[in-house]
Amino acid sequence: MAVMQKLKIFVVQEPVVAASCLIAGFGLFLPAVVRPILDSLESSKQVPQPALRDVVAGVTGKKQG
């Protein structure tokens, strides 16, 4: 008996379990695939660099006037 035939029989005999497996599959698939795509889109945006005097002031604790 082919795998697809067994799968059809399973879906007919246990529709709630089959639907739960399908929902769980989407629940695992979406965060694993969509989240890295969204993160890569956000990281492609350019962030303005702070002024060097602000960086030095943050390291030394002294404000440059």
C-alpha positions as a printed Julia matrix, in Angstrom:
65×3 Matrix{Float64}:
   0.0    0.0    0.0
   1.41   3.38  -0.99
   2.27   6.02   1.55
  -0.32   8.43   0.16
  -3.04   5.79   0.48
  -2.08   5.19   4.12
  -2.1    8.93   4.72
  -5.58   9.26   3.22
  -6.86   6.43   5.43
  -5.29   8.07   8.5
  -6.91  11.43   7.71
 -10.32   9.77   7.29
 -10.0    7.71  10.48
  -8.4   10.42  12.66
  -9.31  13.88  11.29
  -8.66  15.71  14.57
  -5.17  14.23  14.96
  -4.39  14.96  11.29
  -5.53  18.57  11.67
  -3.48  18.94  14.85
  -0.39  17.64  13.07
  -0.97  20.08  10.23
  -1.35  23.02  12.62
   1.77  21.94  14.53
   3.66  21.73  11.26
   2.77  25.32  10.43
   3.67  26.34  13.97
   7.15  24.89  13.55
   7.64  26.0    9.96
   6.68  29.66  10.24
   9.06  30.76  13.03
  11.91  28.7   11.57
  11.58  30.27   8.11
   9.84  33.62   8.42
  11.74  34.98  11.45
  15.21  34.77   9.83
  13.83  36.42   6.7
  12.41  39.31   8.74
  15.65  39.61  10.73
  17.7   39.8    7.55
  15.44  42.53   6.18
  15.83  44.55   9.38
  19.6   44.14   9.44
  19.87  45.44   5.88
  18.67  48.87   7.02
  21.56  51.23   7.61
  21.99  52.5   11.15
  23.61  55.93  11.44
  26.94  55.81  13.24
  27.32  57.91  16.36
  29.73  60.81  16.35
  33.25  59.92  17.45
  33.15  62.44  20.27
  30.06  60.71  21.69
  31.84  57.36  21.59
  34.93  58.79  23.31
  32.76  60.49  25.92
  30.99  57.19  26.58
  34.29  55.33  27.03
  36.06  57.95  29.14
  33.01  59.23  30.98
  33.94  62.82  30.13
  31.81  65.08  28.0
  33.66  66.94  25.29
  32.62  70.55  25.13
